[in-house]
Amino acid sequence: MAEASIETRFLHAIQIGLGAWQWGDRVIWGYGQTHTYKDVREAFNVSLNLGVRFVDTAEIYGSGTSERLLGQFIKETDQPVLVATKFFPWLWKLTKGFLPRALKGSLERMGLESVDLYQIHWPSPLISPETMMEGMVECVKQGLTRTVGVSNFGQKRMLRAYSTLAQHGIPLASNQVHYSLLSREVEKNGTLARCKELGIRLIAYSPLEKGLLTGKYSVENPPPGVRASRYAEMLIKIPPVIKLLQAIGQNHGGKTASQVALNWVICKGALPIPGAKNPQQAEVNAGGAGWQMTADEVAKLDEATDGFRDYSSGEK
Ligand SMILES: NC(=O)c1ccc[n+]([C@@H]2O[C@H](COP(=O)([O-])OP(=O)(O)OC[C@H]3O[C@@H](n4cnc5c(N)ncnc54)[C@H](OP(=O)(O)O)[C@@H]3O)[C@@H](O)[C@H]2O)c1
């Protein structure tokens, strides 16, 4: 096992981050309809004011719009921001040289000289983890990224990435995977435990299960778009889970269901990056950190969702 170097420690100190997929994405998230430029700008500012400084974006979010917006917002603030973005392994991007080129494109969109974390968005059947990591090594050598991560990698590919980087003295900083109270595959398949063992930060995406764990959606009031059919079965099962989240929230000074759901992820040793469309959502989500539910409460939530069908995307 490679020593977790000083460069990746900052990730382990972060309790909660902010997801920026919603910023500019019209197809899935309805940017321009449900939320505007002003909304996401305020979501960013509220987050910073509440101490949330780690923002996750990707070159494909809104075809680059998310990165552009993030770059503009960063320019307007004098507060420090930690930036994570992602490389998308399109079928024609088959060599390691594509990684530094793609990262330079992301940096140009954001107006930055380097990022804090560069991640492979998805594994690819056409590019080996070894080739991808050789590209990442180039990015580190050129000073374009501080640390290296993967996303949606199952254990086998994650370990191959880890070993390739270790040969260059670079630790694998993170694996960003789908993880929420309603999608617990990474607990069951050992990925979470393996990450902890190797000092890899597990970054939890969709920690609110795309809004379901906020309690605002029900069979009568389903979420818009593709979420309605994807979660049709879950909407039937979820009311007792929401009640339990709310009851636990009451034990902790009136935390909301969203805040308790995010705190559950933190208690599991992962870093949640909830997406926020507006300042109200950002403010609530920031309150998922800075406190801790009891082990008994975590166990009750586990029990409430133990038998649920898993919705995780990503490699198993
Ligand atoms: N690596 C990957 O493959 C991958 C995949 C997915 C996501 N991600 C990253 O993870 C981040 C978070 O995941 P996600 O966006 O899929 O799901 P999420 O964080 O579970 O849910 C985000 C959505 O829930 C609703 N919401 C959030 N906070 C709320 C609050 N306090 N009150 C009420 N509603 C609230 C909003 O949608 P509505 O208002 O429309 O309900 C928001 O767009 C993304 O932004 C992205 O950075 C990465």
The ligand as a Tripos MOL2 file, in Angstrom:
@<TRIPOS>MOLECULE
LIG
   48    52     1     0     0
SMALL
NO_CHARGES

@<TRIPOS>ATOM
      1 N1        -19.5340   10.8110  -11.0860 N.am      1 LIG1
      2 C1        -20.7310   10.6280  -11.5690 C.2       1 LIG1
      3 O1        -20.9940    9.7910  -12.4470 O.2       1 LIG1
      4 C2        -21.8500   11.4740  -11.0060 C.ar      1 LIG1
      5 C3        -23.1900   11.1160  -11.2300 C.ar      1 LIG1
      6 C4        -24.1940   11.9020  -10.6620 C.ar      1 LIG1
      7 C5        -23.8490   13.0200   -9.9060 C.ar      1 LIG1
      8 N2        -22.5350   13.3590   -9.7180 N.ar      1 LIG1
      9 C6        -22.1460   14.5400   -8.8910 C.3       1 LIG1
     10 O2        -22.8180   14.4660   -7.6480 O.3       1 LIG1
     11 C7        -23.6000   15.6430   -7.4330 C.3       1 LIG1
     12 C8        -24.8570   15.2870   -6.6510 C.3       1 LIG1
     13 O3        -25.5980   14.2280   -7.2400 O.3       1 LIG1
     14 P1        -27.0110   14.4540   -7.9500 P.3       1 LIG1
     15 O4        -27.0970   15.8320   -8.3820 O.co2     1 LIG1
     16 O5        -27.1640   13.3550   -8.9440 O.co2     1 LIG1
     17 O6        -28.0930   14.1160   -6.8320 O.3       1 LIG1
     18 P2        -28.4620   14.6430   -5.3760 P.3       1 LIG1
     19 O7        -27.4260   15.5000   -4.8360 O.co2     1 LIG1
     20 O8        -28.8660   13.4340   -4.6390 O.co2     1 LIG1
     21 O9        -29.8030   15.4870   -5.6740 O.3       1 LIG1
     22 C9        -29.7350   16.7550   -6.2220 C.3       1 LIG1
     23 C10       -31.1390   17.2720   -6.5250 C.3       1 LIG1
     24 O10       -32.0050   17.1180   -5.3970 O.3       1 LIG1
     25 C11       -32.8120   18.2820   -5.2360 C.3       1 LIG1
     26 N3        -32.3470   18.9130   -3.9850 N.ar      1 LIG1
     27 C12       -31.0640   19.0440   -3.5530 C.ar      1 LIG1
     28 N4        -31.0200   19.6040   -2.3370 N.ar      1 LIG1
     29 C13       -32.2820   19.8290   -1.9690 C.ar      1 LIG1
     30 C14       -32.8750   20.3670   -0.8020 C.ar      1 LIG1
     31 N5        -32.1390   20.7660    0.2350 N.pl3     1 LIG1
     32 N6        -34.2350   20.4700   -0.7610 N.ar      1 LIG1
     33 C15       -34.9960   20.0550   -1.7880 C.ar      1 LIG1
     34 N7        -34.4890   19.5200   -2.9240 N.ar      1 LIG1
     35 C16       -33.1370   19.4050   -3.0160 C.ar      1 LIG1
     36 C17       -32.5690   19.1420   -6.4600 C.3       1 LIG1
     37 O11       -33.3970   18.7330   -7.5400 O.3       1 LIG1
     38 P3        -34.9540   19.1210   -7.6860 P.3       1 LIG1
     39 O12       -35.1480   20.4370   -7.0090 O.co2     1 LIG1
     40 O13       -35.1930   19.1280   -9.1490 O.co2     1 LIG1
     41 O14       -35.6760   17.9750   -7.0280 O.co2     1 LIG1
     42 C18       -31.1630   18.7610   -6.8360 C.3       1 LIG1
     43 O15       -30.8990   18.9940   -8.1940 O.3       1 LIG1
     44 C19       -23.8390   16.1960   -8.8440 C.3       1 LIG1
     45 O16       -24.1390   17.5670   -8.8630 O.3       1 LIG1
     46 C20       -22.5100   15.8900   -9.5040 C.3       1 LIG1
     47 O17       -21.5380   16.8630   -9.1440 O.3       1 LIG1
     48 C21       -21.5470   12.5920  -10.2550 C.ar      1 LIG1
@<TRIPOS>BOND
     1     1     2 1
     2     2     3 2
     3     2     4 1
     4     4     5 ar
     5     4    48 ar
     6     5     6 ar
     7     6     7 ar
     8     7     8 ar
     9     8     9 1
    10     8    48 ar
    11     9    10 1
    12     9    46 1
    13    10    11 1
    14    11    12 1
    15    11    44 1
    16    12    13 1
    17    13    14 1
    18    14    15 2
    19    14    16 1
    20    14    17 1
    21    17    18 1
    22    18    19 2
    23    18    20 1
    24    18    21 1
    25    21    22 1
    26    22    23 1
    27    23    24 1
    28    23    42 1
    29    24    25 1
    30    25    26 1
    31    25    36 1
    32    26    27 ar
    33    26    35 ar
    34    27    28 ar
    35    28    29 ar
    36    29    30 ar
    37    29    35 ar
    38    30    31 1
    39    30    32 ar
    40    32    33 ar
    41    33    34 ar
    42    34    35 ar
    43    36    37 1
    44    36    42 1
    45    37    38 1
    46    38    39 2
    47    38    40 1
    48    38    41 1
    49    42    43 1
    50    44    45 1
    51    44    46 1
    52    46    47 1
@<TRIPOS>SUBSTRUCTURE
     1 LIG1         1 GROUP 0 **** ****
